[in-house]
Amino acid sequence: MSVVNLESIIKDLESRGLVIKDQEEFEYYVKNFNVNTFIAEYSDFFENDEHKFDQVNANDIIKLYQFDKNLGNHIFREILVIEKIINTNVVIETINYYNIEDKCMLKLEPNVLQNSILRNLDKVEPYTEYRSFLYKITKYMDGNKVTKKYLDMANHDDIFKWANTPLDVMCLTWSFATTFSFLIASSHEVREIVLKNFKIDYLHWHGFVDFVKNLINIRNHISHNIVVYDTPVKYVSNELMSLYSSIFNENVDVRRFKLIHIIRMIDYFANSKNLFTKTVQFGKSMNVAEPYRTKIAKLFEL
């Protein structure tokens, strides 16, 4: 007897009032997309107080699941664009500002590296000690065919065996969180140049930091199968509101700031030109039952 029994799972859902119109399709989703995600994450919206499905059927849950996965993929592409822009900019501007001729940052004198280039390391959250941070930006070098050729076999130091690696090559192995940490740790001068490349003034630095924190949070939701469409804006601040206002020349009540506003900002910083418009259309064309379609669509209105 199977411990995880597909038939018993479906019978339980039917006993709670879930009408399954297409048995084969529903079995496919329950079997392949984990009932704890597919049902638990996407059915709460449709259940009444007794956790009974009294107004929708299984097809509505499937449609909502499909909608949310498509929405996540749709946003994720543009988050990756911003990630790459930040990654490239912070590295190139660091090399140029400090005139690192061979581009090999780890060859610099330790006091220059720690006190000039990584001047704001204490602002990185969570705080990472200097050597641990250097390890963090080099730890995946030997797993990349482009970077691993720079390995100095004669050097047995876990970090400085990569000293011959140009910074613009080293950054190919960084995650978004590592790229963001490097930007935070950078000098005020480099930060200012990076923001200028995004066409925003350095006075909006803290708002930009909150924006990127929200990107990483949304990215994690998408990657870890957490519902995307109603993701709350986790990092809301007056600085973020000021940044939004400076870009779009309009004010938003901090209490009404939601995912669609972040998506509009993603559109701007990724220079995608159609992410926001397409997302609004996603909300308007969503194929789930009323009154849920109208209620969810409101999440996609500014």
Disulfide bonds with the S-S distance in Angstrom:
none
